[in-house]
Amino acid sequence: MKAHDGLYIDGAWRPAASQDVIEVVNPADEQIVGRVPAGGALDVDTAVRAARAALPAWAATPPAERAARLAALRDVLAARTDEIAETVTAELGAPAPFAQAVHVGLPIAVAGSYAELAATHSFEEKVGNSTVLQEPVGVVGAITPWNYPLHQIVAKVAPALAAGCTVVLKPAEDTPLTAQLFAEAVHEAGVPAGVFNLVTGRGPVAGQALAEHPGVDLVSFTGSTAVGRQIGAVAGAAVKRVALELGGKSANVILPSADLAKAVGVGVANVMSNSGQTCSALTRMLVHRDRYDEAVELAADAAAKYGDRIGPVVSAKQQARVRGYIEKGIAEGARLVTGGPESPQERGYFVSPTVFADVTPEMTIAQEEIFGPVLAVLPYDDEDDALRIANGTVYGLGGAVWAGDDAEAVAFARRMDTGQVDINGGRFNPLAPFGGYKQSGVGRELGTHGLAEYLQTKSLQF
């Protein structure tokens, strides 16, 4: 068991203001695997003050030096891959190969991309008789979720540091051990004291204190749309910038000309990845009525093969939430073709890979984010009907289109109200902007667009 008794503030580990702790539970066996301090408002205030004090020097640090610190951070994370992956597996339940490749491999790549961007990005340009400067926003309050604990931290902290901002991080209480390892890596990489600070704690206490703190210039939050609304309201009252990456109910549109077997197989794999705990998961599969029955059969067969190959969901609360949605799907008349609400194991927070057919667009399981290994397969009559269904939720985060050729798929994708669309199985690109339309968020992460969130503009006229 890993027991941490400190918060990382101003370059050192310090005790929290209270003795309250958060116990970290392994969702696979329900055993306690760690404890961290439950920081509160006083701890947040101390961390923000440290970040403000460190801001002038870090903002004035040459971009090449900021790039060097980020490159060092990337290298430290890479050297500790095994330890980090084991920690992710212990507190999130991710299978070991997935933890290695995705939960650690992806954020290492993202950290490297921002090391390169910090060194090559032009922070000023000439526009007529003006010099336009891009300067750091200031102190960033980063609030991250549990589903991709290291990736979501790096996707916020790396661009913030590249831009010259300082950061206070409040990670999810379900997966704080990974954040502790990240803080150790930041220290080892030689990032100056106060530039990065970590306060573990509960969302309604530490998270709220961070979002409300007058010393925070930008709040970057990834999580539910409901909490995002609350943060947006707090930030709006203070005229404070926000970057919000929120929920999703992404559509996987399979056009009649597509390779059906491939499209269904990839779509099911996407939903089962990370036990369905991905905000951009393709949880709605749209298939033309002429091939609908075939698609349902393919999806059911593919999902059933996952069986015990996927890990648990993160907590008992999340397990109950996902089971509740499955039960609601059955109650509203959807046809359960594989899986169901019963747990496949006696111990641990497991949910069976589940596929529903005969789903209508108005059903709860077709409208609300479930965040578990649950797929809804919906029929459509023609392309206009498919577009209506695809765009018919409050979300717009991800999506996919399959067709006989890329041009046909792109023509449909251009009409989708969503921030990212995979064309015929296109791979995730850590340099491309990630973020949503509608209630899926405000702003973008990753690449140059992610860097821009942490910059503000000043023009000098000559």
Steps between C-alpha positions, in 0.01 A plus 500: 500500500622849412447756773581864427480750781582817308390743233752626245508879544777746413747227409464289816270244661301662779238369743140595432321741729272223631546132584226388260607237247368340183525122474570366153326173409605249235179450298602149397510353851359780721818514709643828628822570307587848622423808704555866421421823686160655444611856445260787557458871443801597713725265302365633171568855614859413593553333162350788303717750687807292414395489135447878492838562656671276243312643201714806409826306482351203312315724253831679432691175455607461135280254310806285426555447872133420559532250214801343668308448825211339309741273313651398832151432636424281199820303559429451871149375425640262239757365745225433754255342254471170683438660839241740363322228304483277808352789697237570234406133502475499879280810539302498172487129419638539147649175362880514508564507121247783454647690793848476348407590144226760549492627857876558503610490137257769383584763764872448441440582134291805595769627737754463220277688257484799735875493557533541124227765478652707779825508303350573158181701558513866403384700800500826303424616147490817293157617381528823307638764736440278805694233680256242637617312809368174641546501877409250773150527644639473853419250774309195377270294719497153341230255610538157344284184480569140593445322168839588345681626809847571358394601149254759623760646736763526227249639249447797734830545683735462200344775283458725804870471583596540135301824489672635811211448740525355849262228616308366796371149429205337677474141371199270531466343843460151348845506335731732697796262519588557135496876566745450788739322264462782250595756767810295579588500130455878477737544793756262349479685168619817667187713460550800734322512835146635485460455126308176556302423816285201594208499743321168533147533634131461436325684222237687704770624738840537333365517146249768583756700697736490202234607250388786724844625605557862389867420438415254221483653152375198306319183605562197279254223584428159352198312631123494494292764329311561826817597688622692197191719521575577864860591424388713206258688725769565762750610236245717326423689819871575538554564124755217511598289200403134482592200287239226539520150354170339595269211416426323173257267327689443180344346189667235287325540164534202267387597149364230264819489292725427799673174587243404763699232681803727539294802604308305763810326634695823541196673647448235767870503587479878545210471745664223704835678520576623855183316610291757315634782717592734215316827443528471120405129484286408198208383711233545230539282191278614209431243227270507194188291548589273209802367690387568854438140611838393365671784684329416828614139473856605422504745791364245746757240394785752522396628844454150641860416409627771733358321805767527768747678269389840623567631847252622759349846511665732746275474807190350657322828428588480131400134485159584646462789253573281197274219624225757552524609137488140380188440706346820364572390144314175561211682671464744210470217247845459352592141415792361700702279265804434720619594848265646757494654846623193689865513606717241320715451811431472870772746598602826340306768316454315172230558240423258217561626146146592398329559165148632448297477179166656403614825660311814405667844503282622789596222742713590799780267393515685166506846656701488824865417560525160671880476538514123494527214248151550356422536128169610349436397136249722320350458151461784248309535172726724291795738544284791610342279765847383613615860527193596701565216745876566519445869577201438723660525845628788712854370448752540220838363603597213270363295215585267215387441143553189290445492123628334186745784444638786707334772292153366574579473870647852513193647331285356779748593776494865395131509593550353848484732802804362678856601570678192367403232246690182411481419128496129412684402815737796522740478793511736795742785436658658812591812300146567375263725699269308733182656638130531450209683349184584697498371858816295449714794595681825434849515352743239370778279630814362331731648238519868415130548575556365850792738551283794392264442795776609738605812309358851486571764236654845525570734208768771490447778245798681341 
